[in-house]
Amino acid sequence: MITESPKQETRRQILESLKFSGPQTSKDLNTKFALSLMAIRQHLITLESDGFFLHWSEKRGAGWPSFVYSLTIRGDTLFPRSYAQLTNELVDIIRELDGEAAVDRIFKHRTAQLEALYRMRMPQDDLKGQVQELALIRSEEGFLADWEQLDDEAYVLRERNNLSSRLQQTAARFAFASKSCSSGS
Protein backbone atom coordinates (compact mmCIF):
# COMPACT_ATOMS: atom_id res chain seq x y z
CA MET A 1 0.00 0.00 0.00
CA ILE A 2 1.35 3.43 -0.99
CA THR A 3 0.88 6.15 1.62
CA GLU A 4 1.19 9.90 1.25
CA SER A 5 3.44 11.99 3.43
CA PRO A 6 1.56 14.57 5.54
CA LYS A 7 2.78 17.34 3.16
CA GLN A 8 1.55 15.44 0.10
CA GLU A 9 -1.79 14.75 1.74
CA THR A 10 -2.25 18.42 2.66
CA ARG A 11 -1.36 19.54 -0.86
CA ARG A 12 -3.80 17.01 -2.32
CA GLN A 13 -6.50 18.32 0.03
CA ILE A 14 -5.77 21.91 -1.01
CA LEU A 15 -6.06 20.95 -4.67
CA GLU A 16 -9.32 19.12 -3.97
CA SER A 17 -10.67 22.13 -2.11
CA LEU A 18 -9.87 24.39 -5.08
CA LYS A 19 -11.46 21.87 -7.45
CA PHE A 20 -14.66 21.42 -5.46
CA SER A 21 -15.14 24.92 -4.05
CA GLY A 22 -13.55 27.06 -6.76
CA PRO A 23 -11.13 29.97 -6.30
CA GLN A 24 -10.16 30.70 -2.70
CA THR A 25 -7.79 32.83 -0.61
CA SER A 26 -5.17 31.45 1.75
CA LYS A 27 -7.43 32.62 4.60
CA ASP A 28 -10.33 30.60 3.14
CA LEU A 29 -8.06 27.54 3.05
CA ASN A 30 -6.78 28.28 6.56
CA THR A 31 -10.32 27.99 7.93
CA LYS A 32 -10.74 24.58 6.25
CA PHE A 33 -7.47 23.06 7.44
CA ALA A 34 -5.88 22.96 10.88
CA LEU A 35 -2.76 24.78 9.66
CA SER A 36 -1.30 28.23 10.13
CA LEU A 37 -1.58 30.80 7.37
CA MET A 38 2.18 30.52 6.86
CA ALA A 39 1.96 26.73 6.41
CA ILE A 40 -0.92 27.15 3.92
CA ARG A 41 1.08 29.77 2.01
CA GLN A 42 4.11 27.45 1.84
CA HIS A 43 1.97 24.71 0.32
CA LEU A 44 0.45 27.23 -2.09
CA ILE A 45 3.91 28.42 -3.19
CA THR A 46 4.99 24.83 -3.88
CA LEU A 47 1.81 23.95 -5.76
CA GLU A 48 1.95 27.13 -7.82
CA SER A 49 5.62 26.57 -8.73
CA ASP A 50 4.58 23.08 -9.91
CA GLY A 51 2.04 24.76 -12.24
CA PHE A 52 -1.09 23.39 -10.58
CA PHE A 53 -2.73 26.75 -9.99
CA LEU A 54 -2.32 30.48 -10.36
CA HIS A 55 -3.22 33.47 -8.26
CA TRP A 56 -4.33 37.06 -8.69
CA SER A 57 -4.90 40.00 -6.39
CA GLU A 58 -8.49 40.88 -5.48
CA LYS A 59 -9.87 43.59 -3.22
CA ARG A 60 -12.23 42.11 -0.61
CA GLY A 61 -13.58 44.73 1.77
CA ALA A 62 -11.33 47.05 3.77
CA GLY A 63 -7.59 46.48 4.00
CA TRP A 64 -5.07 45.00 1.65
CA PRO A 65 -6.12 42.99 -1.39
CA SER A 66 -6.09 39.21 -1.01
CA PHE A 67 -4.48 36.69 -3.31
CA VAL A 68 -7.10 34.39 -4.80
CA TYR A 69 -5.96 30.93 -5.92
CA SER A 70 -7.49 28.87 -8.71
CA LEU A 71 -6.60 25.62 -10.49
CA THR A 72 -4.81 25.81 -13.82
CA ILE A 73 -5.58 23.39 -16.64
CA ARG A 74 -2.62 21.33 -15.43
CA GLY A 75 -4.06 21.25 -11.90
CA ASP A 76 -7.46 20.27 -13.23
CA THR A 77 -5.97 17.33 -15.12
CA LEU A 78 -4.96 15.73 -11.80
CA PHE A 79 -8.59 14.77 -11.29
CA PRO A 80 -9.94 11.62 -12.96
CA ARG A 81 -12.11 11.83 -16.02
CA SER A 82 -14.03 9.15 -17.82
CA TYR A 83 -14.75 11.00 -21.07
CA ALA A 84 -13.35 8.22 -23.24
CA GLN A 85 -15.47 5.63 -21.48
CA LEU A 86 -18.58 7.83 -21.77
CA THR A 87 -17.88 8.43 -25.46
CA ASN A 88 -17.52 4.70 -26.09
CA GLU A 89 -20.75 3.99 -24.24
CA LEU A 90 -22.65 6.67 -26.17
CA VAL A 91 -21.41 5.30 -29.49
CA ASP A 92 -22.50 1.81 -28.38
CA ILE A 93 -25.96 3.14 -27.47
CA ILE A 94 -26.33 4.96 -30.80
CA ARG A 95 -25.29 1.80 -32.63
CA GLU A 96 -27.73 -0.29 -30.58
CA LEU A 97 -30.66 2.10 -31.09
CA ASP A 98 -30.09 3.35 -34.63
CA GLY A 99 -27.53 1.03 -36.24
CA GLU A 100 -24.03 1.37 -37.64
CA ALA A 101 -25.19 3.81 -40.34
CA ALA A 102 -26.12 6.33 -37.62
CA VAL A 103 -22.64 6.08 -36.10
CA ASP A 104 -21.10 6.60 -39.54
CA ARG A 105 -23.31 9.67 -40.14
CA ILE A 106 -22.25 11.20 -36.81
CA PHE A 107 -18.54 10.75 -37.52
CA LYS A 108 -18.93 12.06 -41.09
CA HIS A 109 -20.82 15.09 -39.79
CA ARG A 110 -18.14 15.81 -37.18
CA THR A 111 -15.43 15.47 -39.81
CA ALA A 112 -17.25 17.96 -42.06
CA GLN A 113 -17.56 20.42 -39.14
CA LEU A 114 -13.84 20.20 -38.39
CA GLU A 115 -12.89 20.58 -42.04
CA ALA A 116 -15.00 23.76 -42.30
CA LEU A 117 -13.44 25.21 -39.14
CA TYR A 118 -9.93 24.35 -40.29
CA ARG A 119 -10.48 25.85 -43.76
CA MET A 120 -11.42 29.21 -42.21
CA ARG A 121 -7.94 29.40 -40.66
CA MET A 122 -5.95 28.09 -43.62
CA PRO A 123 -3.98 30.45 -45.86
CA GLN A 124 -4.98 30.19 -49.51
CA ASP A 125 -2.53 28.76 -52.10
CA ASP A 126 0.26 28.14 -49.54
CA LEU A 127 0.69 24.46 -48.79
CA LYS A 128 3.50 25.03 -46.31
CA GLY A 129 1.41 27.65 -44.50
CA GLN A 130 -1.56 25.28 -44.44
CA VAL A 131 0.54 22.49 -42.90
CA GLN A 132 1.94 24.91 -40.30
CA GLU A 133 -1.55 26.16 -39.43
CA LEU A 134 -2.98 22.63 -39.23
CA ALA A 135 -0.19 21.63 -36.82
CA LEU A 136 -0.98 24.71 -34.72
CA ILE A 137 -4.73 23.95 -34.70
CA ARG A 138 -4.20 20.32 -33.75
CA SER A 139 -1.78 21.35 -30.97
CA GLU A 140 -4.39 23.79 -29.65
CA GLU A 141 -6.79 20.84 -29.55
CA GLY A 142 -4.33 18.90 -27.41
CA PHE A 143 -2.80 16.61 -30.01
CA LEU A 144 0.82 17.86 -29.66
CA ALA A 145 1.24 18.16 -33.41
CA ASP A 146 4.37 19.03 -35.33
CA TRP A 147 5.29 18.88 -38.99
CA GLU A 148 8.26 18.31 -41.25
CA GLN A 149 8.89 19.22 -44.86
CA LEU A 150 10.18 16.23 -46.85
CA ASP A 151 10.64 18.01 -50.20
CA ASP A 152 9.10 20.89 -52.17
CA GLU A 153 5.62 19.37 -52.15
CA ALA A 154 5.63 16.70 -49.41
CA TYR A 155 5.02 17.23 -45.70
CA VAL A 156 4.51 14.99 -42.69
CA LEU A 157 2.16 15.97 -39.86
CA ARG A 158 2.64 14.05 -36.60
CA GLU A 159 0.38 13.99 -33.55
CA ARG A 160 1.83 12.75 -30.27
CA ASN A 161 -1.00 12.51 -27.80
CA ASN A 162 -2.48 9.49 -26.07
CA LEU A 163 -5.95 10.76 -26.95
CA SER A 164 -5.20 10.17 -30.60
CA SER A 165 -4.07 6.61 -29.96
CA ARG A 166 -7.08 6.01 -27.68
CA LEU A 167 -9.40 7.23 -30.44
CA GLN A 168 -7.65 4.96 -32.92
CA GLN A 169 -8.11 2.05 -30.50
CA THR A 170 -11.79 2.98 -30.09
CA ALA A 171 -12.25 3.20 -33.86
CA ALA A 172 -10.53 -0.17 -34.29
CA ARG A 173 -12.74 -1.69 -31.60
CA PHE A 174 -15.88 -0.41 -33.33
CA ALA A 175 -14.65 -1.54 -36.74
CA PHE A 176 -13.95 -5.00 -35.30
CA ALA A 177 -17.36 -5.10 -33.58
CA SER A 178 -19.04 -3.98 -36.78
CA LYS A 179 -17.29 -6.68 -38.84
CA SER A 180 -18.09 -9.31 -36.21
CA CYS A 181 -21.76 -8.34 -36.20
CA SER A 182 -22.04 -8.29 -39.98
CA SER A 183 -20.17 -11.58 -40.46
CA GLY A 184 -22.16 -13.26 -37.67
CA SER A 185 -25.56 -12.49 -39.18
N, C-alpha and C positions, 0 to 999 in steps of 0.2 A: 504494500500500500504506500502510495506517495503522499507525503504530508507537506503542507505549506509552512514556511517559517512565519512567525507572527507578523513580520513586515510585509511579506507577500500576501498574507491573508487580509491585512488592513488595506493594502493597495487594491486588492481585488474587490473588497467591500466598497471602497471609494468609487471605483469604476462602476460597480453595480448601482450605487446610489445615483451617480450621474446619469446612467442609462435609464433607470426607472423613474427618477424624479426630475430629470432635466437639469439645466444649468443651475449651479449653486455657488455660494461664496464659501470661503474657508470657515466662516462663523456658522453657516448652515450645517456644514459637515461636522464641525466641532460639537454641535448639539446632538448629532446622531451617534457619535462615537465617543467613547470614554477616553479621549486623548486631548492633550493641550493644543492650543492654536498653533504653537510652534511645531509640534509633532505633525499635525495635519499639513501645515505648510511644507514641511520637509518631504512628506509623501507626495504632495502636489508638485513640487519642484522635480522630483524624480520621474513621476509619471508624465509630466509635460516634456521633460528632456527626452523621454522615450517616444514622444510623438503621439501619445494616447489622448491628449486633450489640449485645448488652448484656453487662454483667458483674455479678458478685456476689462477695462475699468468702467464702472457704472455708478452713478450717483444714486444713493438710496437714503433719502432723508437728510438730516443735518450731519455735519462732520465730513470726514474725508470720503472720497469714493471707495467702493469696494471692488476687489477683483472677483469677477464671475467666471467660473470654470465650466467648460462644456466639452463633451467628447468630440474628437475629430473622427474622420472616416476610419482612420486606422484603429482608434479606440473602439469604435462601433463594431469593427470586424472581429473583435475578440469574443463577441457573443454569438452563440450558435444560430444557424439559419437552416431551414429545410426547404429552401426555394426549389432546388433541383428535384427533391422528392415530390413536392407539391406539383411541379410542372409535369413530372412523369405520370402522376396519378390523374391529373386533369386530362392529359392526352389519352390515357387509358379509358377514362370515362367517355370522352368524346368518341373514341373508336367504338366503344361498347354501345353507345346510344345511337350514333349516326353513321358508323362505318368508317373504313379506311379512307374513302374519298373525302370525307369531311376533314380528316386530319391533313390530308394532302392540300385541300383548299386553304386551310388555315396557314400552313407553312408557305404556300405560294403567295398568299395575301401579305404575310409579314415580309417576305422577300421583296415584293413589289414596293411596300412602304419604305423599306430601308434603301432600296435602289433610288427611289424618288428623293429621299432626304440626302443621300450621298451626292446625287447629281447636282443638287442646288449648291453644294460646296466645291464642286470640281471646277478647275480652270478649263476653259475650252481650248481644244487643239494643242494641248501640252501634256503628252503622256507622262513625262517625268513628274510634272507638277501634280497630275492626277494620282500617281502612285504615292507621292509624298503626302498628299492630302488624305488619301485613303488610310495610310499608315497612321496618320495623326488622329483621324476619326476613330479608327478601331482601338487605338491606345486610350482615347478618351472614354471609350466604352468598356475599358478594362481588359483588353486583349493583349496588351504589351506588344504591339506590332512594331516591326521595323522592316526595312526594305533594302534591296541591293540591286544595282544596275549591272546586268550581265554583259550587255553590249548595247549598241545604239537603239535597239528596239525591244530588248528583252529585260524584264525586271522580275525579281522574286519578292513577294510579300510574305513575311513570317509572322505568326501569332504565337506567343509563348505564355498562354495562360491555361490553368487547369480547367477553367470553365469551358474553353473550346474543346479540350479533350473529353470532358464530361458530356458535352452536347454530342460529340461524335459517338461516344459510347451509347448515349441514349438513342441517337438515330439508328445506330447499328442494331440495338436491341429491338427497336420497333420494326426495322426492316426484317430482322430475323423472325419476329413474332408474326409479321404480316405474311412472310413466305411460308411459315409453318402452318398458319391458319388456311392459306389458300391451297397448299399442297395436301392438307389433311381433309379437305372437304370433297 
